[in-house]
Amino acid sequence: MDDLTSTVSSFNIPPTIITGIDASKRVGQQAKRLGANRALVVTDPGIVKIGYADQVVKQLNLSGVDTSLYADVTPDPTLQNVNDGLQRYGVDGCGLIVSIGGGSAIDCGKAIAVKLTNDGELADYMGVDKIPNPGAPLIAIPTTAGTGSEVTKVTVITDTENNVKMMLSSPCLLAQVALVDPVLSLTTPPHLTSAVGVDALTHAIEAYISKRAQPITDALALDAIRLISGSIRQAWADGGNIVARTEMMIGATVAGMAFSNASVALVHGMSRPIGAYFHIHHGLSNAVLLLDVMEYSLAGSPDRFAHIARAMGESVEGLSVMRQADCAVAAVERLINDIQMPRLGEIGIAPDKFDAVVERMASDAIASGSPGNNPRQASQEEIVALYRKCFAPREA
């Protein structure tokens, strides 16, 4: 995996990324630059309640862009959310989508955008590089330091009838503009700060250990690991710490650039079925798996885990590569303990219901394709065992 001298790789990100305090106030200017007269603002009820949706509408109106609002996006957006947004876009004659919120709102906006320009059903485009036409213009504004969806070419939409999280990956899903404003993350409560923060860390770690890693994503992933591991405790403990919030937002965005182009691995493959069967927030379902899956995967690429330990600030001089790699796992365990992340068995999943579907979850995880990128390959039986290990209390 480290012999990249003859590897040809592609790298895709949005053409315009604006970062920094009050970056979100550029939304009207960017909408006009994209030629829009009316924008559909896609968000969720929580963002409306906080007032962020009104702020975006105000900035768009000040720039001469009329607005319509679709604010019913659910956590882990569904096909129904996409179809409802599509209808609003068409009825109101919109020419641009502005998604503001966490990964759910942005993923929903991406799916609406590609449905506007591609025939058929979203399910037709599941997988990698199956979307023929770029989506309608989209501006993405994240409010949490988590998914990195504002810069990724990935969307995940839940088919509630079949309990399937559909993953679509294509450059056609990229936003035209990403506005990364740390001020919008100041209202994120501690439990969500920790969950989405570990999700972002997972993106960076999996991008770095992925079999599809490349030199550009390696540099981004290691920097994201450094930024997130160095600021997540402070952001969790003091939500008003704008320095920590800024580092977290930039870290999550950089991690998004990395994993969108290097892909994710076993953690994400296992997390999607948890969300589909138990409706657990995507960030949390990744966070409760990360530690034990890292421990399992370490033997497949100890040198890369050693680099992760260094990026997290671990002192590894004089240690063997395997001992250095162990330091990465230990550093993640300390971080998770410090920000009080729960175990899989502590997030409200009934043990009997978990046992009833764990074999199917393992099959679904393998079918997603992400585990194939892991440095240590896992059989269905090993994935079932990992699920059970994550569900149990951590051994002292």
ROSE-12438 format. One record per residue (C-alpha): residue number from 1; residue in three letters; x, y, z. Coordinates in Angstrom, 3 decimals, always signed. Each point is the difference from the previous one (the first is absolute). Layout:
<rs>
NUM ALA X Y Z
...
</rs>
This chain:
<rs>
1 MET +0.000 +0.000 +0.000
2 ASP +2.937 +2.347 +0.600
3 ASP +1.589 -0.519 -3.425
4 LEU -1.787 +2.862 -1.741
5 THR +2.621 +0.735 -2.640
6 SER -1.948 -1.631 -2.834
7 THR -3.517 +0.659 +1.266
8 VAL -2.263 +2.301 -2.015
9 SER -2.684 +1.646 +2.131
10 SER -2.676 +2.633 -0.450
11 PHE -0.877 +2.687 +2.535
12 ASN -3.304 +1.907 +0.013
13 ILE -1.201 +2.827 +2.243
14 PRO -2.412 +2.927 -0.452
15 PRO +1.369 +2.772 -2.232
16 THR -0.550 +2.646 +2.693
17 ILE +0.616 -0.470 +3.752
18 ILE -0.246 +3.041 +2.273
19 THR +1.056 -0.397 +3.633
20 GLY +0.157 +2.187 +3.095
21 ILE -2.141 +1.977 +2.400
22 ASP -3.202 +1.230 -1.701
23 ALA +0.764 -1.877 -3.225
24 SER -3.699 -0.910 -0.129
25 LYS -0.838 +3.648 -0.640
26 ARG +1.459 -0.409 -3.492
27 VAL -2.962 -2.174 -1.014
28 GLY -1.871 +2.762 -1.834
29 GLN +3.079 +1.111 -1.893
30 GLN +0.731 -3.577 -1.067
31 ALA -3.614 -0.694 -0.984
32 LYS +0.012 +3.038 -2.288
33 ARG +3.324 -1.091 -1.474
34 LEU -1.614 -3.327 -0.874
35 GLY -2.797 +1.852 -1.800
36 ALA -2.881 -0.841 +2.350
37 ASN -3.162 +2.066 +0.333
38 ARG -1.714 -2.342 +2.478
39 ALA +1.616 -2.496 +2.373
40 LEU -1.466 -2.965 +1.848
41 VAL +1.396 +0.009 +3.533
42 VAL +0.193 -3.612 +1.224
43 THR +0.324 -0.519 +3.743
44 ASP -1.531 -1.609 +3.082
45 PRO -2.318 +1.248 +2.772
46 GLY +2.856 +0.432 +2.480
47 ILE +1.884 +2.388 -2.280
48 VAL -3.204 +1.985 -0.516
49 LYS -0.528 +0.204 +3.774
50 ILE +3.539 +1.255 +0.626
51 GLY -0.535 +2.703 -2.616
52 TYR +2.716 -0.994 -2.455
53 ALA -2.462 -0.608 -2.829
54 ASP -1.368 +3.534 +0.391
55 GLN +3.545 +1.372 -0.125
56 VAL +0.621 -1.753 -3.311
57 VAL -3.325 +1.151 -1.422
58 LYS +0.813 +3.576 +1.041
59 GLN +3.408 -0.062 -1.692
60 LEU -1.490 -1.443 -3.179
61 ASN -2.762 +2.616 -0.066
62 LEU +2.478 +2.819 +0.553
63 SER +1.789 -1.165 -3.139
64 GLY -3.217 -0.047 -2.020
65 VAL -0.584 -3.754 +0.160
66 ASP -3.534 -1.109 +0.914
67 THR -0.363 -3.075 +2.168
68 SER -2.156 -3.026 +0.703
69 LEU +0.485 -2.141 +3.086
70 TYR -0.047 -3.763 +0.436
71 ALA +0.683 -0.601 +3.685
72 ASP -1.199 -3.543 +0.641
73 VAL +3.237 -1.949 -0.469
74 THR +0.254 -2.808 +2.543
75 PRO +3.144 -1.438 +1.584
76 ASP +1.365 -2.425 -2.587
77 PRO -2.033 +1.458 -2.882
78 THR -2.527 -2.180 -1.766
79 LEU -1.286 -0.418 -3.530
80 GLN -3.148 +1.778 +1.156
81 ASN +2.076 +3.026 +1.037
82 VAL +1.618 +0.076 -3.437
83 ASN -3.305 -0.288 -1.830
84 ASP -1.645 +2.696 +2.140
85 GLY +2.896 +2.358 -0.652
86 LEU -0.140 -0.732 -3.715
87 GLN -3.666 +0.901 -0.088
88 ARG +0.596 +3.314 +1.794
89 TYR +2.889 +0.842 -2.336
90 GLY -2.142 -0.603 -3.090
91 VAL -3.216 +1.651 +1.188
92 ASP +1.814 +3.163 +1.095
93 GLY +2.203 +0.253 -3.091
94 CYS +3.343 -0.078 +1.798
95 GLY +3.368 +0.035 -1.738
96 LEU +2.364 -0.750 +2.874
97 ILE +0.131 -2.059 +3.203
98 VAL +1.482 +1.313 +3.235
99 SER +0.405 -2.740 +2.608
100 ILE +0.722 +1.093 +3.568
101 GLY +0.367 -2.360 +2.932
102 GLY +1.814 -3.192 +0.842
103 GLY +0.733 -2.790 -2.400
104 SER -3.667 -0.927 -0.297
105 ALA -1.084 +3.326 -1.481
106 ILE +2.997 +0.168 -2.317
107 ASP -0.401 -3.611 -1.148
108 CYS -3.681 +0.657 -0.697
109 GLY +0.896 +3.076 -2.042
110 LYS +2.499 -2.008 -2.049
111 ALA -2.579 -2.680 -0.738
112 ILE -2.580 +2.592 -1.052
113 ALA +2.597 +1.640 -2.245
114 VAL +0.860 -3.193 -1.905
115 LYS -3.623 -1.112 -0.249
116 LEU -0.740 +3.264 -1.797
117 THR +2.465 -0.841 -2.771
118 ASN -0.132 -3.805 -0.183
119 ASP -2.908 -2.275 -0.930
120 GLY -1.076 -3.070 +1.938
121 GLU +0.196 -0.742 +3.707
122 LEU +2.800 +0.731 +2.443
123 ALA +0.403 -3.739 +0.496
124 ASP +1.087 -0.212 -3.647
125 TYR +3.116 +1.967 +0.898
126 MET +1.086 -1.825 +3.169
127 GLY +3.711 -0.689 +0.096
128 VAL +2.938 +1.812 -1.551
129 ASP +0.004 +2.196 -3.120
130 LYS -3.414 -1.012 -1.301
131 ILE -1.552 +3.494 -0.293
132 PRO +0.264 +1.285 -3.608
133 ASN -0.802 +3.711 +0.439
134 PRO +1.158 +2.648 +2.515
135 GLY -2.699 +1.119 +2.403
136 ALA -1.713 +3.375 +0.111
137 PRO +2.092 +2.787 +1.620
138 LEU +0.447 -0.537 +3.743
139 ILE +1.462 +2.089 +2.811
140 ALA +0.796 -2.002 +3.144
141 ILE +0.274 +1.613 +3.439
142 PRO +0.907 -2.351 +2.881
143 THR -1.059 +0.798 +3.573
144 THR +1.890 -2.848 +1.678
145 ALA +3.622 -1.119 -0.159
146 GLY -0.758 -3.543 -1.068
147 THR -0.930 -1.504 -3.324
148 GLY +2.003 +2.193 -2.365
149 SER -2.919 -0.440 -2.405
150 GLU +0.470 +3.565 -1.227
151 VAL +3.113 -1.101 -1.923
152 THR -0.688 -3.661 -0.753
153 LYS -1.269 -1.727 -3.124
154 VAL -2.085 -2.347 +2.140
155 THR -3.596 -0.039 +1.203
156 VAL -1.787 -2.567 +2.155
157 ILE -3.790 -0.230 -0.225
158 THR -2.130 -2.470 +1.958
159 ASP -2.536 -2.215 -1.717
160 THR -2.341 -0.452 +2.965
161 GLU -2.110 -2.664 -1.715
162 ASN +2.965 -2.345 -0.395
163 ASN +2.111 +1.148 +2.990
164 VAL +2.887 +0.822 -2.336
165 LYS +2.355 +2.961 +0.126
166 MET +0.756 +0.744 -3.639
167 MET +3.494 +1.325 -0.571
168 LEU +0.630 +1.930 -3.216
169 SER +3.466 +1.252 -0.927
170 SER +0.731 +2.140 -3.051
171 PRO +1.617 +3.349 -0.852
172 CYS -3.480 +0.916 -1.275
173 LEU -1.036 +0.327 +3.664
174 LEU +2.519 +2.722 +0.857
175 ALA -1.304 +3.344 +1.190
176 GLN +0.961 +3.020 -2.074
177 VAL +0.824 +1.951 +3.162
178 ALA +0.797 -0.996 +3.588
179 LEU -0.253 +2.701 +2.676
180 VAL +1.768 -1.202 +3.169
181 ASP -0.844 +2.352 +2.876
182 PRO +1.090 -1.056 +3.527
183 VAL -2.463 +2.470 +1.549
184 LEU -2.857 -2.273 -1.062
185 SER +1.420 -2.854 +2.101
186 LEU -0.045 +1.968 +3.274
187 THR -3.513 -1.228 +0.817
188 THR +0.888 -3.707 -0.381
189 PRO -0.644 -1.669 +3.393
190 PRO +2.786 -2.038 +1.648
191 HIS -1.432 -3.453 -0.774
192 LEU -0.333 +0.868 -3.684
193 THR +3.389 +1.732 -0.076
194 SER +1.604 -3.225 +1.199
195 ALA -1.944 -2.280 -2.366
196 VAL +0.567 +2.025 -3.167
197 GLY +3.569 +0.757 +1.023
198 VAL +0.877 -3.678 +0.315
199 ASP -1.827 -0.562 -3.286
200 ALA +2.329 +2.529 -1.641
201 LEU +3.007 -1.651 +1.634
202 THR -1.230 -3.334 -1.358
203 HIS -0.170 +1.489 -3.500
204 ALA +3.610 +1.120 +0.264
205 ILE +1.281 -3.268 +1.455
206 GLU -1.836 -2.163 -2.519
207 ALA +1.133 +2.182 -2.899
208 TYR +3.585 -0.476 +1.129
209 ILE -0.138 -3.781 +0.448
210 SER -2.215 -0.626 -3.051
211 LYS +1.413 -2.140 -2.781
212 ARG -1.056 +2.825 -2.333
213 ALA +2.102 +2.634 +1.776
214 GLN +2.108 +2.299 -2.186
215 PRO +2.657 +2.652 +0.712
216 ILE -2.430 +2.950 +0.080
217 THR -2.481 -1.745 +2.283
218 ASP +2.832 -1.187 +2.254
219 ALA +1.117 +3.577 +0.631
220 LEU -3.550 +1.169 +0.630
221 ALA -0.896 -2.942 +2.232
222 LEU +3.016 +0.401 +2.278
223 ASP -0.637 +3.734 +0.345
224 ALA -3.649 -0.662 +0.812
225 ILE +1.014 -2.527 +2.662
226 ARG +2.327 +2.594 +1.510
227 LEU -2.629 +2.754 -0.013
228 ILE -2.878 -2.085 +1.329
229 SER +1.887 -1.908 +2.690
230 GLY +1.569 +3.250 +1.183
231 SER -3.259 +1.944 +0.351
232 ILE -2.917 -2.352 +0.607
233 ARG +0.382 -0.077 +3.777
234 GLN -0.021 +3.788 +0.212
235 ALA -2.989 +0.350 -2.339
236 TRP -1.914 -2.613 +2.025
237 ALA +0.846 +1.550 +3.381
238 ASP -0.549 +3.625 -1.049
239 GLY -2.337 +0.412 -2.960
240 GLY +0.807 +3.706 -0.210
241 ASN +3.703 -0.567 -0.645
242 ILE +0.163 +1.473 -3.497
243 VAL +3.608 -1.092 -0.550
244 ALA -0.866 -3.636 +0.717
245 ARG -3.205 +0.278 -2.017
246 THR +1.939 +1.391 -2.965
247 GLU +2.560 -2.792 +0.121
248 MET -2.793 -2.564 +0.224
249 MET -1.881 +1.470 -2.974
250 ILE +3.132 +0.160 -2.146
251 GLY +1.015 -3.481 +1.156
252 ALA -3.378 -1.460 -0.921
253 THR +0.087 +1.668 -3.424
254 VAL +3.545 -1.173 -0.699
255 ALA -0.941 -3.519 +1.139
256 GLY -2.949 +0.167 -2.396
257 MET +2.318 +0.828 -2.888
258 ALA +2.194 -2.941 +0.976
259 PHE -2.581 -2.753 +0.398
260 SER -2.082 +1.141 -2.970
261 ASN +2.979 -0.789 -2.208
262 ALA +1.629 -2.885 +1.895
263 SER -3.247 -1.599 +1.178
264 VAL -0.867 -1.300 +3.444
265 ALA +0.464 -3.500 +1.350
266 LEU -1.313 -2.483 +2.560
267 VAL -1.377 +2.446 +2.582
268 HIS -2.318 +1.617 -2.526
269 GLY -0.996 -3.316 -1.499
270 MET -1.115 -1.137 +3.453
271 SER -1.583 +3.286 +1.026
272 ARG -2.499 +0.338 -2.845
273 PRO -2.046 -3.075 +1.008
274 ILE -0.175 +1.309 +3.576
275 GLY -1.581 +3.171 -1.330
276 ALA -2.315 -1.877 -2.342
277 TYR -1.302 -2.518 +2.548
278 PHE +0.014 +2.125 +3.156
279 HIS -0.175 +3.586 -1.322
280 ILE +3.137 +1.036 +1.858
281 HIS +1.651 +3.269 -1.050
282 HIS +2.729 -0.702 -2.576
283 GLY +2.716 +1.756 +1.987
284 LEU -0.826 -1.890 +3.171
285 SER -0.156 -3.356 -1.779
286 ASN +3.531 +0.591 -1.311
287 ALA +1.286 +1.275 +3.331
288 VAL -1.104 -3.056 +1.986
289 LEU +1.826 -2.329 -2.415
290 LEU +3.266 +1.856 -0.593
291 LEU +2.109 -1.228 +2.904
292 ASP -0.624 -3.738 -0.296
293 VAL +0.188 +0.025 -3.801
294 MET +3.326 +1.861 +0.152
295 GLU +1.304 -2.653 +2.368
296 TYR -1.101 -2.716 -2.444
297 SER +1.439 +1.764 -3.076
298 LEU +3.375 +0.973 +1.425
299 ALA +1.857 -3.160 -1.056
300 GLY -0.841 +0.687 -3.650
301 SER +2.004 +3.238 -0.154
302 PRO +2.045 +0.675 +3.149
303 ASP +2.172 +2.590 -1.729
304 ARG -3.030 +2.132 -0.814
305 PHE -1.348 -0.316 +3.522
306 ALA +3.411 +1.137 +1.242
307 HIS -0.350 +3.147 -2.134
308 ILE -3.462 +0.551 +1.518
309 ALA +1.525 -0.191 +3.488
310 ARG +2.501 +2.704 -0.923
311 ALA -2.735 +2.195 -1.480
312 MET -1.867 -0.301 +3.304
313 GLY +3.064 +1.269 +1.859
314 GLU +1.091 -3.320 +1.488
315 SER +3.642 -0.398 +1.053
316 VAL +1.119 -3.084 -1.910
317 GLU +3.763 +0.470 -0.348
318 GLY +1.955 -3.186 +0.569
319 LEU -3.043 -2.274 -0.225
320 SER -0.470 -2.791 -2.516
321 VAL -2.484 +0.620 -2.800
322 MET -2.561 -2.272 +1.662
323 ARG +0.360 +1.789 +3.327
324 GLN -0.361 +3.341 -1.787
325 ALA -3.155 -1.302 -1.678
326 ASP -1.345 -1.065 +3.397
327 CYS +0.467 +3.609 +1.126
328 ALA -2.522 +1.146 -2.614
329 VAL -2.660 -2.286 +1.467
330 ALA +0.881 +1.087 +3.535
331 ALA -0.219 +3.668 -1.007
332 VAL -3.461 -0.495 -1.500
333 GLU -1.133 -1.881 +3.104
334 ARG +1.114 +2.863 +2.265
335 LEU -1.724 +2.522 -2.244
336 ILE -3.260 -1.959 -0.028
337 ASN +0.098 -0.377 +3.778
338 ASP +0.762 +3.700 +0.524
339 ILE -3.044 +1.124 -2.010
340 GLN -2.208 -2.687 +1.534
341 MET -0.940 -1.883 -3.154
342 PRO -2.306 -2.957 +0.703
343 ARG +0.384 -3.574 -1.175
344 LEU -2.243 -1.504 -2.683
345 GLY -1.966 -1.804 +2.696
346 GLU -0.644 +3.266 +1.841
347 ILE -1.887 +1.973 -2.667
348 GLY -3.465 -1.473 +0.439
349 ILE +0.124 -3.146 -2.144
350 ALA -1.803 -2.928 +1.625
351 PRO +2.285 -3.067 +0.224
352 ASP -2.640 -2.375 -1.379
353 LYS -0.668 +2.225 -3.004
354 PHE +3.743 +0.341 -0.574
355 ASP +0.452 -3.780 +0.081
356 ALA -2.887 -0.451 -2.425
357 VAL +1.653 +2.038 -2.770
358 VAL +3.745 -0.178 +0.663
359 GLU +0.574 -2.645 -2.687
360 ARG -1.928 +2.074 -2.560
361 MET +1.917 +3.116 +1.024
362 ALA +3.267 -1.797 -0.688
363 SER -1.246 -1.038 -3.447
364 ASP -1.137 +3.550 -0.726
365 ALA +3.355 +1.365 +1.149
366 ILE +1.880 -2.215 -2.456
367 ALA -2.451 +0.811 -2.797
368 SER +0.670 +3.740 +0.453
369 GLY +3.507 -0.499 -1.367
370 SER +1.736 +2.168 +2.606
371 PRO +1.526 -2.912 +1.961
372 GLY +1.863 -0.963 -3.170
373 ASN +2.163 +3.112 +0.479
374 ASN +1.087 -1.047 +3.490
375 PRO +3.671 -0.948 +0.466
376 ARG -1.105 -3.172 +1.790
377 GLN -2.831 -1.803 -1.729
378 ALA -2.855 -1.250 +2.169
379 SER -2.230 -2.985 -0.654
380 GLN -3.693 +0.074 +0.865
381 GLU +0.717 -2.015 +3.146
382 GLU +2.711 +2.452 +1.051
383 ILE -2.312 +2.959 -0.583
384 VAL -2.703 -1.642 +2.135
385 ALA +2.615 -0.527 +2.725
386 LEU +1.070 +3.642 -0.290
387 TYR -3.597 +1.194 +0.328
388 ARG -0.376 -2.089 +3.140
389 LYS +3.284 +1.277 +1.412
390 CYS -1.068 +3.603 -0.598
391 PHE -3.372 -0.711 +1.643
392 ALA +1.597 -1.384 +3.174
393 PRO +1.655 +2.124 +2.693
394 ARG +3.657 +0.780 -0.740
395 GLU +2.342 -2.397 +1.810
396 ALA +2.228 +1.737 +2.529
</rs>
